[in-house]
Amino acid sequence: MDDNSIHEARLEAGKRTYYFDVKEGPKGGRYLKLSEVTMKDGKEMRSRIFIFQDHAKEFLKSLDEVMEHLQK
């Protein structure tokens, strides 16, 4: 963990690895950094999404909503 990390988790799913990192921002406040790492043509490809603390509830609500449709 780096110095601004609060919690980290990792999920290996086939050729993809997902990282979930809760971090403390430089001006305070927390955020979630979601990262996806895949290998393509021998190169590591990384995508990131940042969810800030003040948007977390709305993000989770939207995620729950789409998960209902994904599971049908």
N, C-alpha and C positions, 0 to 999 in steps of 0.2 A: 504494500500500500504506500502511496505517496503521502506527503505531509498534509494535503487537504482532503484526503479520503476519509469517509466516515464508515462506509460499508461497501463491500464488493461481493459480487456473485458471478458465476460463470456457468454457461449451459452449452455443452457440445451437442450439436444436432446434425449428424451426417457430415457434410463437407463445410458446414458453417459452425462458427463459435460465436455465441452472444455473450456480451459482458454488460453487467448492470452495476453501475458505480454511483453511489451517493457521495456527493462532494460538498465542501463548504466553499462558497464563493469568496473572492478576495475582499469584497465589501460587506461580507456577511450574507446570510441567506443560503439556503441549500438548493441543490439541483440534482437531477438524475441524468446521468449520461448513459445512453444506450448505444452500444457499439456492436457491429456485425463484422466479423472477419471471415473472408473466404480466400481460397487460393485460385488464381486464374492464370494459366500459362506460366506457372512457376513463380508468380508474383503475388504477394499478399495484398488483397484489396480490403479496405476498411471504410465503413460508413458509420456516421455518428448522428445521433439525435440528442438534443438537450431539452429536458423538461424542467422548467424552473418551478420552484416551490409554490409560487402563487398561481400556477396553472395546473398543478398536479391533480386536483380534484376533478376539474373539467376533463382533463386528459383521461383519467381513469373511468369517468362516466362514459365518455365516447368509446373507449376501448371495450368496456362491458357491453355496450350497445352493439358494436360490430361483432363481438364474440358470440352473441346470441344467434346472429345470422350465419356465422361461420360454422356453427355446430349443427345447423339444420340439415 
